Amino acid sequence: MAVLVSERVGQFFVGHDRLEYTEYGAGDRWVVLVHGQLMPRRMHQPLARAIAAEGFHVVTVDLLGHGRSDRPTDPKEYSLTAFGEQVVLLLDHLGADQAVIGGTSLGANVSLEVADVAPERVRGLLIEMPVLDNALEAGLITFGPLMFAARFMPLSVSAVRAVSRAVPRGLVPFWTGIVLDTLNQQPAPMAAMIHGLFFGRIAPPSRRRKQIEAPALVVGHPRDPIHPAADAAMLAEEMPNARFLEARGILEWRFRPARLDQEAVGFVEQCWDESSPRRRTGS
């Protein structure tokens, strides 16, 4: 039987920019989930509800340029480092000393960034589809044309946005709504964001990843060219307290989530087990 949990929307500011988030459940055992590139925070609603139903306080956030957060048009506003800082500022805003940080694709890399720059804030890492060495070519092929279209053919992006906004979300299945929300892009901010991410680091370098001591569950997908399972397996080997878990396919966690939800909940429970030593600030 599904357990109902409280849900509420909040906001905080990074400089003059407003970021929006949703809280699920309550308490001081925090979990933060970060979306994929161009996708809204709502993509993690099912997982957030599943984890919150087990007594955890889960937060999903729209990073700058995504979902219902502000979308500046300056590429310098966008980088993995900036996104990691936004998550740390979210923890400060919530009054959360530590959290299990997790995410998908872009969100996976942002989680690694948080663990690199603020390890004392990270109780554990729930990583799905990290984008590392083996994904660079496919990422360029996928997002390069999108940046080109947004910058030099903005009417094409605006036309897609108009069509996506015209479809009532309540009339379509959940994941169809997520796709429509992902297509709801503004040309200038979209071009700026992809530009900023292309010309910054995509993740902490390998030598830094090997120093991340937080427990980690790394989920990889077979037959996924943009997020090769080899990257996930490599990351799990690099980090000293990581475990690799292979999904049965790209869509398993989207349409048959029971197994991976159970793995995620079990991992979060282990991270917050009171018998586990709490890492000290500055370690």
N, C-alpha and C positions, 0 to 999 in steps of 0.2 A: 504494500500500500504506500502511495506517495505521501511524503510528509510535507505539509505546507510550511513555508518559512516567510518571514517578513521581507519585503523588498522596498527599497527607497532610493531615490535619485538624489545625488549631491553634486556639488561643483567646487572647484578650487582654482586659484589663479597662479600662473607662472609668468611673472612680469605683468604685462597687460593682457595676456592671453587666458581665456577661460577654458578649463578642461572639465568634462562631465564624467561621472562614474555612477555605478549602481552598486548598492550594498545588499547582500543576501544574508539573512540570519543575524546573529549578534554574538557578543563575547569577545575574548581577547586572544583567541587562537585564529590568527589572520591568514588568509590566502588571497593573493592578488593574481588575477588572470589577465593576460594581455593578448589582444587580437592579432591577426595577420595583417600584412600590408594591404592598404586600401579598404580593409574590412571593418565593420562596426563592432563595438564591444558586445553587442547582442549575440554574436556568434557563440560566445561562451555561456549563454544563459542556461542551456540544459546542464552542462557540467557544473556550473556555479550552484544551481539548485540541488544537484545530487550531492555535492560536497557539503553545502550548508545544511542539508537535511540530516547530516550526521553530527551536527553540533558545532560547525565551524563558521567563522565570520568571513564571508567571501566578498571580494570587491572586483568588479570588472571596470576597466577604464578605457575611455577613448583617448588615445594619445593625440598630440597636436596634429591637425590635418586630417583627422579621422572622425567618422560618426558625427556626433553632435557637439564636438569640441570645436574651438576656433580653427580657422584654416588660413594662416598667413601666406603671403605670396613670395616671401624672401627665402631662397634656398638655404641661406645660412641659419634659418630657424630649425632646420631638420638634420638630424644625425642620430646614429645609435647612441652616442654619448648624451645628447640632449634628451632622447627618449628615456635612457636610464635615469637621468637626473629627475625627470618628471615622475617616475615611479617612486624614487626616494622622497621627493616632495609630497607625493600622495601619502606615503607612510607618515611623514611628519604631520600632515594635515589631519590624518585620522587618529594620531596619537598612538600609532602602532610601533613598538620598539623593534619587532621582528615580524616577518611573514614568510610563508612559503610562496615563492614567486614562480609563476608559470606562464607559459604562452605557446602560441602556435606560429611557426614560420618567423616572421618579423618579431613576434612576441617572444619566441624562444631565444632569439639573439639579444633582445632587450633584457630578458631575464639574466642571461650570461653577463651582460654589461653591468647590471645591478650587483651581481655577485662579485664582479671584478673591482668595482669602485667603492662598494659599501658592503663588504662581506659580513660585517657585524649585524647587518639588518636582515640577513637571509637565513631563514630556518631550514629551507630546503628548496630544491629546484625541480619543477615539473615541466619538462622540456618536450615539446612535440615538433618534429620536422625542423631542426635547426638548419640554417643556410650557411654552409661552410665551404671548404675548398672545392669539393666536387660539384657544387651547384652554381659556380660563377658563370659559366658559359650559358647555361639555361636561363639564369636570372637576367643576364644581359639581353638575350634573345626575347624574353618575355616582356620585360619592363622598358627596354630601349624604345621599341615602337610606341608604347603607351606615352612615354615622355615626348617623343617626336610629335605624335598626334595632338597631345594637349598643348604643345607650344606652337606648332605650325599649322594645325588644322583644328582650332578650338571649337569650331561649330560642330564637328563630329562628336566631340565629347559632350557638348551641350545638348545635342540631339538625343544621344543615348540617355543622358540625365533626364530629359523631359519625358521620355518614354517610361523610364523606370519609376519616376515620381507619379505617373498617372495610374499606376497599378495599385489598388487598395491592398495594403499588407494583410488585412484580415481575411481576404478572400483566397490567399495562396498558402501552400504549405510553408512551414517554418523556414526550411533551407532555401526555398525559392525566394522568400522574403529577404534572406541574408544576401543572396546573389543580387537582388534588385537594389538593396542598400549599398552594396559594393559598387554597383554601376552608377550610383548617384554621386558623381564627382563634378567638381568645378575645374575647368581647364587650368587656370593659373596656379592655384594651390597644388593640384595634382602634379603638374610639371615641376614645381618648386620642390615638392617632397621627394620625388624620384631623383631629381638632380642632386639634392642634398645627400641622399643615401648612397647614390652611385659614387660620389667623390669623397666619401668618408670611409672609415673602416666598417666592415660588415659585422665584425664580432671581435672580442678580445683575441689577440694572437695565441697560437698554440702554447707558447711558454707561459702565458698568463692563465690560460684555461687549466693547465696542469697544476696550478696552485689553488684552484677553487676547491675548498675542502667540504663545502656543504653537501649533504646527501642529495643525490639527484636520481630521478627516474627519467630516462631518455627514450622517447617513443619514436621509432622510425617506420616509414612505409615502404613496402616493396613496389617496384615499378613506378616510382615517382621521380621524373627527371629534374624537377625544380628543387625537390627536397630528397636527394638520394639517401636511401637507408645507410649507405656507406658513411655519410657524414654523421648520422646519429650514432652509429656503432663506433666510429672514430672518437667522437666526443665522449662517449661512455668509457672508452679505454683511457682517454687522457685524464679524466677527473678521478681522483683516488677513491671517492665514495659514491660512484655512479653505477647504475644498473641499466642495461639496454633491454628494451622490450619492443619486439617487432609486432606491428599491427598486421592484420590479415589482408589489408588493402587500404587504399587511400581513403575510402569512404566509410570504413568500419566505425570510427568514432562519431561519424555524423549520423549514420542510419541504423547501426547495430551497436549502440554504445555500452551495453551492459557490462561486457568483460573489461573494457578499458576504464570505464567509470569505477568499477570495483577495484581495479589496480590503483587508480589515482586516489581514491578514498583511503585505501590501505596505506599508501605511501604517505599521505598527509597525516594520517593517524600516527604513523611511526615517527614522523618529524616532530610532532607535538607531544609525543610520549613523555610524560613528566620524568621518567627515569633517564631520558636522554640528557646528557650534559648541555647546558646552554652556553654557546660560544661567547667569549668575552669580547667586549668592544676593543677594537684595535688589534685583534689577533690576526 
